[in-house]
Amino acid sequence: MFNCCKTVAHCCCGNACCDPKSQICICPVPGGVGGGCADRTCGPNLTQAVGEAVIRVRTEFARWSAPRRNVACTGLYAIGPIAWDIAELDPPSRSKFISRYGPECTTCGDAVQVGQECHHAGAVNYVVFGAMMRLCRDANLGAPWFGDEAMNLLIVLHKTNLWTKEEAGNLDSSIAWAKAGYRGWPMSGDPTPPATATTAGPPAGSPTADAG
């Protein structure tokens, strides 16, 4: 069993052609028969965990010395873990993390629940990037290189293949989550960004998330 809809608009598994927005492909093993589409389900409910992680980032930043803030803020331009991340949602970790919720989550893909809706885990991760960009802007007297336009451009550059100009499927949702963090989510009272995946009932569990 594997997800062969991951990078194409539709794919055929056996005699089925699946819509990756709401379905996942169940492909036959080599030499096997069958295959088809299964409705996607949402991964673990991270509503409280992600909110607490973002608040923790803001609290810790306020305690840091000026040199430590400068190192973290400079690191934002590397789009790397030196300055921001939710450990369970970064690319090397999220599939393993979501799979813990498992047999119920065999069709979760990279989806997690925040609020009442289902989102791509990698997109939700950008809420911390947005929060950090705002903290760094405020700590540097409104420096435009930490403004929201600069933030959006950094995400576009990171999620666009410079050779093919192909954009990542979660580009828009990543920007939406970064904007939410930049505006102060969850304390701002803003709603979560629009859902990017179909929810068919999340598996049990509301784990904590560690921002690093």
C-alpha positions as CSV (number, residue, x, y, z in Angstrom):
1,M,0.0,0.0,0.0
2,F,1.4,3.4,-0.9
3,N,0.2,6.8,-2.0
4,C,0.8,7.2,-5.8
5,C,-1.4,10.3,-6.0
6,K,1.1,12.4,-4.1
7,T,2.6,14.4,-7.0
8,V,0.0,14.2,-9.8
9,A,-3.4,15.7,-10.2
10,H,-5.0,12.2,-10.6
11,C,-3.6,8.7,-10.9
12,C,-4.9,5.3,-11.8
13,C,-4.6,2.4,-9.3
14,G,-6.0,-0.7,-10.8
15,N,-9.1,0.5,-12.5
16,A,-9.6,3.6,-10.3
17,C,-8.7,7.2,-10.9
18,C,-8.5,9.0,-7.6
19,D,-8.8,12.7,-6.7
20,P,-5.9,13.5,-4.4
21,K,-7.8,16.3,-2.6
22,S,-10.2,13.8,-1.0
23,Q,-8.8,10.3,-1.8
24,I,-5.7,8.3,-1.5
25,C,-4.6,5.6,-3.9
26,I,-4.5,2.0,-2.7
27,C,-2.3,0.3,-5.3
28,P,-1.9,-3.4,-5.9
29,V,1.4,-4.9,-5.0
30,P,3.5,-6.1,-8.0
31,G,1.9,-9.2,-9.4
32,G,-1.2,-8.5,-7.3
33,V,-4.8,-7.6,-8.1
34,G,-7.2,-5.0,-6.9
35,G,-6.3,-1.4,-6.0
36,G,-8.6,1.5,-5.9
37,C,-9.4,4.7,-4.0
38,A,-10.0,5.2,-0.4
39,D,-11.4,8.3,1.3
40,R,-8.7,10.4,3.1
41,T,-9.0,10.7,6.8
42,C,-7.5,13.4,8.9
43,G,-4.5,12.8,11.2
44,P,-4.1,13.7,14.9
45,N,-5.9,16.7,16.4
46,L,-3.2,19.2,17.0
47,T,-5.4,22.2,17.7
48,Q,-4.2,22.8,21.3
49,A,-0.7,21.6,20.7
50,V,0.0,23.9,17.8
51,G,-1.5,26.9,19.6
52,E,0.6,26.2,22.7
53,A,3.7,25.8,20.6
54,V,3.3,29.2,19.0
55,I,2.6,30.8,22.4
56,R,5.8,29.1,23.7
57,V,7.8,30.6,20.8
58,R,6.7,34.1,21.7
59,T,7.3,33.6,25.4
60,E,10.8,32.2,24.8
61,F,11.8,34.9,22.3
62,A,10.9,37.5,24.9
63,R,13.4,35.9,27.3
64,W,16.3,35.7,24.8
65,S,19.3,38.0,24.8
66,A,19.8,40.4,21.9
67,P,22.6,38.2,20.4
68,R,20.5,35.1,20.5
69,R,17.6,36.9,18.9
70,N,19.9,38.1,16.1
71,V,21.1,34.6,15.4
72,A,17.5,33.2,15.2
73,C,16.3,36.1,13.1
74,T,19.2,35.8,10.7
75,G,18.4,32.0,10.4
76,L,14.9,32.7,9.1
77,Y,16.5,33.6,5.7
78,A,17.9,30.0,5.5
79,I,14.3,28.6,5.9
80,G,15.8,26.1,8.2
81,P,15.5,24.6,11.7
82,I,18.1,26.9,13.2
83,A,15.4,29.5,13.9
84,W,12.0,27.8,13.7
85,D,10.1,24.6,13.4
86,I,7.5,22.4,15.0
87,A,9.5,19.3,15.4
88,E,6.8,16.8,14.7
89,L,5.7,18.6,11.5
90,D,9.1,19.1,9.8
91,P,9.7,17.1,6.6
92,P,11.9,14.4,8.1
93,S,9.5,13.7,11.1
94,R,5.9,14.3,10.1
95,S,5.1,11.0,8.4
96,K,6.6,9.0,11.2
97,F,4.7,11.1,13.8
98,I,1.4,10.8,12.0
99,S,1.9,7.1,11.5
100,R,1.8,6.6,15.3
101,Y,-1.9,7.1,15.1
102,G,-2.2,4.1,13.2
103,P,-4.2,1.6,11.7
104,E,-6.9,4.4,11.8
105,C,-4.4,6.6,9.9
106,T,-3.4,4.5,6.9
107,T,-5.1,7.1,4.7
108,C,-4.1,10.2,6.5
109,G,-1.1,11.1,4.2
110,D,0.4,14.3,5.7
111,A,-2.9,15.6,7.1
112,V,-3.5,16.9,10.6
113,Q,-6.5,18.4,12.3
114,V,-6.5,22.0,13.5
115,G,-9.8,23.4,14.7
116,Q,-12.6,21.5,13.0
117,E,-10.7,21.1,9.7
118,C,-8.0,19.1,8.1
119,H,-4.7,20.7,6.9
120,H,-1.4,19.6,5.4
121,A,1.1,19.2,8.2
122,G,3.8,21.0,6.4
123,A,1.6,24.0,5.9
124,V,0.6,24.2,9.5
125,N,4.3,24.1,10.4
126,Y,4.7,27.6,8.8
127,V,2.6,29.2,11.5
128,V,5.9,29.3,13.6
129,F,7.8,30.9,10.7
130,G,5.2,33.6,10.5
131,A,5.3,34.1,14.3
132,M,9.1,34.4,14.2
133,M,9.1,36.8,11.3
134,R,6.8,39.1,13.2
135,L,8.8,38.9,16.4
136,C,12.0,39.7,14.5
137,R,10.3,42.6,12.7
138,D,9.2,44.1,16.0
139,A,12.6,43.5,17.6
140,N,14.3,45.3,14.8
141,L,12.2,48.5,14.7
142,G,9.9,47.3,11.9
143,A,12.7,46.2,9.6
144,P,11.1,45.5,6.2
145,W,13.2,42.4,5.6
146,F,11.1,40.8,8.3
147,G,7.8,42.2,7.0
148,D,4.9,40.2,5.6
149,E,5.8,40.8,2.0
150,A,9.4,39.5,2.6
151,M,8.0,36.5,4.4
152,N,5.7,35.6,1.5
153,L,8.6,35.9,-0.9
154,L,10.8,33.6,1.2
155,I,8.1,30.9,1.2
156,V,7.5,31.2,-2.5
157,L,11.3,30.8,-3.2
158,H,11.5,27.9,-0.8
159,K,8.5,26.1,-2.3
160,T,9.2,26.7,-6.0
161,N,11.5,24.5,-8.1
162,L,13.9,27.0,-9.6
163,W,14.5,24.8,-12.7
164,T,11.0,23.8,-13.6
165,K,9.1,26.8,-11.9
166,E,6.8,24.2,-10.4
167,E,5.2,25.3,-7.1
168,A,4.7,22.9,-4.2
169,G,1.1,21.8,-3.8
170,N,0.9,23.3,-0.3
171,L,2.4,26.7,-1.2
172,D,-0.8,28.8,-0.8
173,S,-1.8,27.0,2.5
174,S,1.8,27.5,3.8
175,I,1.6,31.2,3.2
176,A,-1.9,31.3,4.8
177,W,-0.6,29.6,7.9
178,A,2.5,31.9,8.0
179,K,0.2,35.0,7.8
180,A,-1.9,33.6,10.7
181,G,1.2,33.3,12.8
182,Y,2.4,36.8,11.7
183,R,-0.9,38.3,12.8
184,G,-0.8,36.7,16.2
185,W,-2.7,33.4,15.9
186,P,-4.1,31.9,18.1
187,M,-4.2,34.9,20.5
188,S,-5.3,37.3,17.8
189,G,-8.7,35.6,17.5
190,D,-8.2,35.1,13.8
191,P,-9.8,31.9,12.4
192,T,-7.5,29.1,11.3
193,P,-6.7,29.2,7.5
194,P,-9.1,27.3,5.2
195,A,-8.9,23.6,5.2
196,T,-6.7,21.9,2.6
197,A,-7.8,18.3,2.9
198,T,-10.9,16.3,3.5
199,T,-11.7,15.3,7.1
200,A,-13.4,12.0,7.5
201,G,-13.0,11.8,11.3
202,P,-9.6,12.1,13.0
203,P,-8.1,9.2,14.8
204,A,-7.9,9.4,18.6
205,G,-5.2,11.5,20.2
206,S,-4.3,15.2,20.8
207,P,-0.5,15.1,21.2
208,T,1.7,18.0,22.2
209,A,4.0,19.7,19.7
210,D,7.5,21.0,20.4
211,A,8.6,24.2,18.7
212,G,12.4,24.4,18.3
